[in-house]
């Protein structure tokens, strides 16, 4: 009941924020911040005090929802979903803080959409019934589209439409795969079921499971995203408001990786293993292509967006290496990228508020007037290209070491992506903070300093103590 209470409260709080803003200007952000902080605390207390170790998927609620089709409201947790929900809470609070001064029109409706998106994301991570999973998948799509379309930048409508079409088409393909799998469960057992744990016991022929697996794979590859279904991401990231970019890169991309783990590899292990060379090829292409395209960008946010394609390629490569070390590397990379990309997009938003431009051509020499911002920019750029001592290094190192044991050629090619990330990371930092000062900017305010310090601390702690994540087994 605790998880249900959290998700329902997020929706109610979103409505209250919307209503209160119409009466008391500026109340929506305080309401959102307070609710997110309290609910994050409730979730942490629940996980710590629960009588479960969550090493395997633990079902917490299971009640009938749509009797005609045997669809249930089933939610549960395991260590994987707990870690991703914890990341969601942190970045949700960051989203409110980065929106503090940026969002000025229709603020109540904005925070409603933000809280609704977060509720949908949490639902994706806890759903055990596959129709319920699809429902939450759609719930997180619609308000995020609104955030981009209403509060984004100059080409926001095009970016929002592109994001919606790509995600919606892939979602419909996943829906077909869900219905087909439920139908084959009916043929095999005599009972229609969309319950995930029932599906784990299915014994489908390889020729059939391959097609079902592909349906799920494409949907999650779009969200990850992977080449060649990646083109929505640079536009969505670039045009979204700062919080939208933080939430997209930090958490929404991770729902794609979560889906690959939970509903592709765990549900169809044999078909996934046979598909591994193709998935690894797409991963390597994404790594190299993303790094090359990031280097070619002159827009701060677009550069970081393409770097996300490259980094998430490491996650796909590690997952389809079918190696325990690579798998652990994928988990750490997911969390590390969520933190480092959120940090860079937050930094981009802070710079944009000062100079009203995302173009690197308008930047330069910011270190002289904003040394604290420059210091954090250097650290976050270093995290992005895998500087030892920070979380990204651990994730990508484990991913490559594990992948090399089963896919050595792919791992060697992927390693060149690390070189590319170092190049575009340094170009980003040097272009914006080094060289001749084109203009002076105000250094970090206390609120901005808190955002940057929190993200830096998390990257450092995981980088120095990776066992905080590596100790998890992440069972099915």
C-alpha positions as CSV (number, residue, x, y, z in Angstrom):
1,X,0.0,0.0,0.0
2,X,2.9,2.4,0.6
3,X,3.9,2.5,-3.1
4,X,0.3,3.0,-4.1
5,X,0.0,5.8,-1.6
6,X,3.1,7.4,-3.0
7,X,1.9,7.4,-6.6
8,X,-1.6,8.6,-5.7
9,X,-0.2,11.3,-3.5
10,X,2.0,12.6,-6.3
11,X,-1.0,13.0,-8.6
12,X,-3.0,14.7,-5.8
13,X,-0.1,17.0,-5.0
14,X,0.2,17.9,-8.7
15,X,-3.5,18.9,-8.7
16,X,-3.0,20.9,-5.5
17,X,0.0,22.6,-6.9
18,X,-2.0,23.6,-10.0
19,X,-4.9,24.9,-7.9
20,X,-2.8,26.7,-5.3
21,X,-0.7,28.5,-7.9
22,X,-3.9,30.2,-9.2
23,X,-4.5,31.6,-5.7
24,X,-1.1,32.1,-4.2
25,X,1.6,32.9,-6.8
26,X,4.8,30.9,-6.1
27,X,3.1,28.2,-4.0
28,X,3.3,25.5,-6.6
29,X,7.1,25.0,-6.4
30,X,7.1,24.9,-2.6
31,X,4.3,22.4,-2.6
32,X,6.1,20.2,-5.1
33,X,9.4,20.4,-3.2
34,X,7.8,19.6,0.1
35,X,5.8,16.7,-1.3
36,X,8.7,15.1,-3.1
37,X,10.9,15.4,0.0
38,X,8.3,13.9,2.3
39,X,7.5,11.0,-0.2
40,X,11.2,10.3,-0.8
41,X,11.6,10.0,3.0
42,X,8.5,7.7,3.2
43,X,9.9,5.5,0.5
44,X,13.4,5.2,2.2
45,X,11.8,4.4,5.5
46,X,9.6,1.7,3.9
47,X,12.5,0.0,2.1
48,X,14.7,0.1,5.2
49,X,12.0,-1.2,7.6
50,X,10.5,-3.8,5.2
51,X,10.7,-7.4,6.1
52,X,12.2,-8.3,2.7
53,X,15.7,-8.2,1.4
54,X,14.4,-7.6,-2.2
55,X,17.1,-9.8,-3.7
56,X,14.4,-11.1,-6.0
57,X,11.2,-9.5,-7.2
58,X,8.9,-9.2,-4.2
59,X,5.2,-8.6,-5.0
60,X,3.8,-6.2,-2.5
61,X,0.2,-5.7,-3.8
62,X,-1.8,-7.9,-6.1
63,X,-5.5,-7.3,-6.6
64,X,-7.9,-7.8,-9.5
65,X,-8.3,-4.8,-11.8
66,X,-10.0,-5.8,-15.1
67,X,-11.6,-9.2,-14.5
68,X,-12.7,-9.8,-18.0
69,X,-9.1,-10.0,-19.2
70,X,-7.5,-11.2,-15.9
71,X,-5.6,-7.9,-15.6
72,X,-4.3,-7.1,-12.1
73,X,-3.0,-4.2,-10.2
74,X,0.2,-5.9,-9.2
75,X,3.2,-4.0,-7.9
76,X,6.5,-5.1,-6.4
77,X,10.1,-4.2,-5.7
78,X,13.6,-5.7,-6.1
79,X,17.0,-4.2,-5.7
80,X,17.1,-2.9,-9.3
81,X,13.8,-1.0,-9.0
82,X,14.8,0.4,-5.6
83,X,18.0,1.8,-6.9
84,X,16.3,3.4,-9.9
85,X,13.5,4.8,-7.8
86,X,16.1,6.3,-5.5
87,X,17.7,8.0,-8.5
88,X,14.2,9.2,-9.5
89,X,13.6,10.8,-6.1
90,X,17.0,12.6,-6.2
91,X,16.6,14.0,-9.7
92,X,12.9,14.9,-9.1
93,X,14.0,17.2,-6.3
94,X,16.8,18.6,-8.5
95,X,14.1,19.2,-11.2
96,X,12.1,21.4,-8.8
97,X,15.2,23.3,-7.7
98,X,16.4,24.0,-11.3
99,X,12.9,25.2,-12.2
100,X,12.7,27.6,-9.3
101,X,13.5,30.7,-11.3
102,X,13.1,29.4,-14.8
103,X,9.4,28.5,-14.9
104,X,7.3,31.7,-14.6
105,X,4.2,31.2,-16.7
106,X,1.6,28.5,-16.0
107,X,3.8,27.3,-13.1
108,X,0.9,25.4,-11.4
109,X,0.2,23.3,-14.6
110,X,4.0,22.8,-15.0
111,X,4.4,21.2,-11.6
112,X,1.3,19.1,-12.1
113,X,2.9,17.6,-15.2
114,X,6.3,17.2,-13.5
115,X,4.7,15.3,-10.6
116,X,2.6,13.2,-12.9
117,X,5.6,12.3,-14.9
118,X,7.4,11.2,-11.7
119,X,4.4,9.1,-10.6
120,X,4.4,7.4,-14.0
121,X,8.1,6.7,-13.8
122,X,7.8,5.1,-10.4
123,X,4.9,3.1,-11.7
124,X,7.0,1.7,-14.5
125,X,9.7,0.6,-12.0
126,X,7.2,-1.2,-9.7
127,X,4.6,-2.7,-12.1
128,X,4.4,-6.5,-12.2
129,X,1.3,-6.9,-14.4
130,X,2.3,-6.1,-18.0
131,X,-0.9,-4.1,-18.8
132,X,-0.3,-2.1,-15.7
133,X,3.3,-1.5,-16.9
134,X,2.0,-0.3,-20.2
135,X,-0.5,2.0,-18.5
136,X,2.3,3.7,-16.5
137,X,4.5,3.8,-19.6
138,X,1.8,5.9,-21.2
139,X,1.3,8.0,-18.1
140,X,4.9,9.1,-18.1
141,X,4.8,9.9,-21.8
142,X,1.9,12.4,-21.9
143,X,3.0,14.9,-19.2
144,X,6.6,14.9,-20.4
145,X,5.3,15.8,-23.9
146,X,3.4,18.7,-22.4
147,X,6.5,19.9,-20.5
148,X,8.5,20.0,-23.7
149,X,5.7,21.6,-25.8
150,X,4.6,24.3,-23.4
151,X,7.8,25.3,-21.5
152,X,10.5,24.4,-24.0
153,X,12.6,26.6,-26.3
154,X,12.1,28.0,-29.8
155,X,11.4,24.7,-31.7
156,X,9.6,23.1,-28.7
157,X,6.5,22.0,-30.7
158,X,8.4,20.1,-33.3
159,X,10.6,18.4,-30.6
160,X,7.5,17.5,-28.5
161,X,5.7,16.1,-31.6
162,X,8.8,14.1,-32.6
163,X,9.2,12.7,-29.0
164,X,5.5,11.8,-28.9
165,X,5.5,10.0,-32.3
166,X,8.6,8.0,-31.7
167,X,7.6,6.9,-28.2
168,X,3.9,6.3,-29.1
169,X,4.7,4.1,-32.2
170,X,7.2,2.0,-30.2
171,X,4.7,1.8,-27.3
172,X,2.1,0.4,-29.7
173,X,4.5,-2.2,-30.9
174,X,5.2,-3.2,-27.3
175,X,1.4,-3.4,-26.7
176,X,1.1,-5.9,-29.6
177,X,3.9,-8.0,-28.0
178,X,2.2,-7.8,-24.6
179,X,-1.2,-9.0,-26.0
180,X,0.5,-11.7,-28.1
181,X,2.5,-13.0,-25.1
182,X,-0.7,-13.1,-23.0
183,X,-2.5,-15.0,-25.8
184,X,0.2,-17.6,-26.0
185,X,0.0,-17.9,-22.2
186,X,-3.7,-18.7,-22.7
187,X,-2.9,-21.3,-25.3
188,X,-0.2,-23.0,-23.2
189,X,-1.9,-22.9,-19.8
190,X,-5.6,-22.4,-20.6
191,X,-5.6,-19.1,-18.6
192,X,-5.2,-15.6,-19.9
193,X,-2.6,-13.8,-17.8
194,X,-0.5,-10.7,-18.1
195,X,1.2,-11.3,-14.7
196,X,5.0,-11.0,-15.2
197,X,5.9,-13.9,-12.8
198,X,3.5,-16.2,-14.8
199,X,5.2,-15.2,-18.0
200,X,8.6,-16.3,-16.5
201,X,7.4,-19.9,-16.5
202,X,6.3,-19.9,-20.1
203,X,8.0,-22.4,-22.4
204,X,7.8,-20.8,-25.8
205,X,9.6,-22.1,-28.9
206,X,12.6,-20.1,-30.0
207,X,11.0,-19.2,-33.4
208,X,8.1,-17.5,-31.5
209,X,9.9,-15.9,-28.6
210,X,12.3,-14.2,-31.1
211,X,9.4,-12.2,-32.6
212,X,8.0,-11.3,-29.2
213,X,11.4,-10.3,-27.9
214,X,11.9,-8.0,-30.9
215,X,8.6,-6.2,-30.1
216,X,9.8,-5.4,-26.6
217,X,13.4,-4.7,-27.7
218,X,12.4,-2.0,-30.3
219,X,10.2,-0.2,-27.7
220,X,13.0,-0.1,-25.2
221,X,15.7,0.7,-27.7
222,X,13.7,3.8,-28.8
223,X,13.6,5.0,-25.1
224,X,17.2,4.1,-24.4
225,X,17.8,5.4,-27.2
226,X,19.9,3.4,-29.6
227,X,20.9,4.1,-33.2
228,X,19.0,4.1,-35.6
229,X,15.9,5.1,-33.5
230,X,17.6,7.9,-31.6
231,X,16.8,11.0,-33.6
232,X,14.1,12.2,-31.2
233,X,16.5,12.6,-28.4
234,X,18.8,15.6,-29.5
235,X,15.7,17.6,-30.4
236,X,13.8,16.8,-27.2
237,X,16.8,17.5,-24.9
238,X,17.7,20.7,-26.7
239,X,14.2,22.2,-26.7
240,X,13.0,21.0,-23.3
241,X,13.3,23.2,-20.3
242,X,16.2,22.4,-17.9
243,X,14.1,20.2,-15.7
244,X,12.7,18.3,-18.7
245,X,16.3,17.6,-19.9
246,X,17.3,16.5,-16.5
247,X,14.4,14.1,-16.2
248,X,14.7,12.8,-19.7
249,X,18.4,12.1,-19.5
250,X,18.5,11.2,-15.8
251,X,15.6,8.8,-15.6
252,X,13.4,8.4,-18.7
253,X,16.3,6.9,-20.7
254,X,16.8,4.4,-17.8
255,X,13.3,3.1,-18.2
256,X,14.5,1.8,-21.6
257,X,17.4,0.0,-20.0
258,X,15.2,-1.3,-17.2
259,X,12.8,-2.7,-19.8
260,X,15.7,-4.4,-21.6
261,X,16.7,-6.1,-18.4
262,X,13.3,-7.0,-17.0
263,X,11.2,-7.8,-20.1
264,X,13.7,-8.7,-22.8
265,X,16.7,-10.5,-21.2
266,X,14.9,-12.0,-18.2
267,X,11.7,-13.0,-20.2
268,X,13.4,-14.2,-23.4
269,X,16.9,-15.3,-22.4
270,X,17.5,-17.7,-25.3
271,X,16.1,-15.4,-27.9
272,X,18.1,-12.5,-26.4
273,X,21.3,-14.5,-26.4
274,X,20.8,-15.3,-30.1
275,X,20.1,-11.6,-30.8
276,X,23.2,-10.5,-28.8
277,X,25.5,-9.9,-31.9
278,X,22.9,-7.5,-33.5
279,X,22.3,-5.7,-30.2
280,X,26.0,-5.4,-29.6
281,X,26.5,-4.0,-33.1
282,X,23.8,-1.4,-32.5
283,X,25.4,-0.6,-29.1
284,X,28.9,0.0,-30.6
285,X,27.5,2.1,-33.4
286,X,25.7,4.2,-30.8
287,X,28.8,4.6,-28.8
288,X,31.0,5.8,-31.7
289,X,28.3,7.7,-33.5
290,X,27.2,9.5,-30.3
291,X,30.7,10.5,-29.5
292,X,31.5,11.8,-33.0
293,X,28.2,13.8,-33.2
294,X,28.8,15.3,-29.7
295,X,32.2,16.6,-30.9
296,X,30.5,18.3,-33.9
297,X,27.9,20.2,-31.9
298,X,28.0,23.9,-31.1
299,X,25.0,23.9,-28.8
300,X,25.8,23.1,-25.2
301,X,22.6,21.0,-24.6
302,X,22.8,19.2,-28.0
303,X,26.4,18.2,-27.2
304,X,25.3,16.6,-23.9
305,X,22.3,15.0,-25.6
306,X,24.5,13.2,-28.2
307,X,26.9,12.1,-25.4
308,X,23.9,10.4,-23.8
309,X,23.4,8.2,-26.9
310,X,27.1,7.2,-26.6
311,X,26.9,6.5,-22.9
312,X,23.7,4.5,-23.1
313,X,25.4,2.4,-25.8
314,X,27.7,1.1,-23.1
315,X,24.7,0.0,-21.1
316,X,23.2,-2.0,-24.1
317,X,26.6,-3.6,-24.9
318,X,27.1,-4.6,-21.3
319,X,23.6,-6.1,-21.0
320,X,23.9,-8.2,-24.1
321,X,27.4,-9.4,-23.2
322,X,25.7,-11.9,-20.8
323,X,28.5,-11.5,-18.3
324,X,28.0,-10.8,-14.6
325,X,30.8,-8.2,-14.5
326,X,29.3,-6.4,-17.5
327,X,25.9,-6.6,-16.0
328,X,27.0,-4.9,-12.8
329,X,28.8,-2.3,-15.0
330,X,25.6,-1.6,-16.8
331,X,23.8,-0.9,-13.5
332,X,26.5,1.5,-12.3
333,X,26.6,3.2,-15.7
334,X,22.9,3.8,-15.6
335,X,23.1,5.5,-12.2
336,X,26.3,7.4,-13.0
337,X,25.0,8.7,-16.3
338,X,21.8,9.7,-14.7
339,X,23.8,11.9,-12.2
340,X,26.4,13.2,-14.6
341,X,23.9,14.1,-17.4
342,X,21.6,15.7,-14.9
343,X,24.6,17.8,-13.7
344,X,25.6,18.9,-17.2
345,X,22.0,19.8,-18.2
346,X,21.5,21.7,-14.9
347,X,24.7,23.6,-15.6
348,X,23.5,24.3,-19.2
349,X,20.3,25.7,-17.7
350,X,22.2,27.9,-15.3
351,X,24.4,29.4,-18.1
352,X,21.3,29.9,-20.3
353,X,19.6,31.9,-17.6
354,X,22.6,34.2,-17.5
355,X,23.4,34.7,-21.2
356,X,20.2,33.5,-22.8
357,X,22.1,31.4,-25.3
358,X,23.1,27.7,-25.6
359,X,25.7,28.3,-28.3
360,X,29.3,27.6,-27.4
361,X,30.3,30.5,-29.7
362,X,28.7,32.9,-27.2
363,X,30.6,31.4,-24.3
364,X,34.3,31.5,-23.2
365,X,36.3,32.6,-20.2
366,X,33.5,32.1,-17.7
367,X,36.0,30.8,-15.2
368,X,37.3,34.4,-14.5
369,X,33.9,35.6,-13.3
370,X,32.4,32.3,-12.1
371,X,35.2,30.1,-10.7
372,X,32.9,27.9,-8.6
373,X,30.7,27.2,-11.6
374,X,33.9,26.5,-13.6
375,X,35.1,24.0,-11.0
376,X,31.9,22.1,-11.1
377,X,31.9,22.2,-14.9
378,X,35.4,20.6,-15.0
379,X,34.3,17.9,-12.6
380,X,31.1,17.1,-14.4
381,X,32.9,17.0,-17.8
382,X,35.5,14.7,-16.2
383,X,32.7,12.5,-15.0
384,X,31.2,12.3,-18.4
385,X,34.4,11.0,-20.0
386,X,35.1,8.5,-17.2
387,X,37.6,10.3,-14.9
388,X,38.9,7.7,-12.3
389,X,37.4,8.4,-8.9
390,X,34.0,9.3,-10.2
391,X,31.1,7.0,-10.8
392,X,31.1,6.9,-14.6
393,X,34.6,5.4,-14.6
394,X,33.5,2.4,-12.6
395,X,30.5,1.7,-14.7
396,X,32.2,1.9,-18.1
397,X,35.3,0.0,-16.9
398,X,33.2,-2.9,-15.6
399,X,31.1,-2.8,-18.8
400,X,34.1,-3.0,-21.0
401,X,35.9,-5.6,-18.9
402,X,32.9,-7.8,-18.8
403,X,32.0,-7.4,-22.5
404,X,35.6,-8.2,-23.5
405,X,35.2,-11.7,-22.0
406,X,32.4,-12.6,-24.4
407,X,32.4,-9.9,-27.1
408,X,36.1,-8.9,-27.4
409,X,36.0,-7.2,-30.8
410,X,32.9,-5.1,-29.8
411,X,34.5,-4.1,-26.6
412,X,37.7,-3.0,-28.3
413,X,35.8,-0.8,-30.7
414,X,33.6,0.6,-27.9
415,X,36.8,1.6,-26.0
416,X,37.4,4.2,-28.7
417,X,34.2,5.8,-27.5
418,X,36.0,6.7,-24.3
419,X,38.6,8.5,-26.3
420,X,35.9,10.4,-28.1
421,X,34.2,11.3,-24.8
422,X,37.4,12.8,-23.4
423,X,37.7,14.9,-26.6
424,X,34.2,16.3,-26.6
425,X,34.3,16.7,-22.8
426,X,37.4,18.9,-22.9
427,X,36.1,20.8,-25.9
428,X,32.9,21.6,-23.9
429,X,34.8,22.8,-20.9
430,X,37.5,24.7,-22.7
431,X,35.1,26.4,-25.1
432,X,32.8,27.6,-22.3
433,X,35.1,28.3,-19.4
434,X,38.6,28.8,-20.7
435,X,40.1,31.4,-23.2
436,X,39.3,35.0,-23.5
437,X,36.3,36.2,-21.5
438,X,33.5,37.2,-23.9
439,X,31.3,38.4,-21.1
440,X,31.1,38.2,-17.3
441,X,28.5,36.1,-15.6
442,X,27.3,35.8,-12.0
443,X,28.7,32.8,-10.1
444,X,26.6,30.1,-8.5
445,X,23.8,31.2,-6.2
446,X,23.3,29.2,-2.9
447,X,20.4,27.1,-4.5
448,X,22.6,26.4,-7.6
449,X,25.5,25.6,-5.4
450,X,23.4,23.0,-3.5
451,X,22.3,21.4,-6.8
452,X,25.9,21.1,-8.1
453,X,27.3,20.0,-4.7
454,X,24.7,17.2,-4.3
455,X,25.3,15.7,-7.7
456,X,29.1,16.0,-7.3
457,X,29.0,14.3,-3.9
458,X,26.9,11.4,-5.3
459,X,29.3,10.9,-8.3
460,X,32.3,11.0,-5.9
461,X,30.8,8.6,-3.3
462,X,29.8,6.0,-5.9
463,X,33.2,6.4,-7.7
464,X,35.1,5.8,-4.5
465,X,32.8,3.2,-3.0
466,X,31.2,1.4,-5.9
467,X,30.4,-1.5,-3.7
468,X,27.3,0.5,-2.7
469,X,25.9,-0.6,-6.0
470,X,28.0,-3.6,-7.0
471,X,26.9,-5.6,-3.9
472,X,23.4,-5.9,-5.4
473,X,22.6,-9.1,-7.2
474,X,19.5,-7.7,-9.1
475,X,17.6,-10.9,-9.6
476,X,14.6,-11.3,-11.9
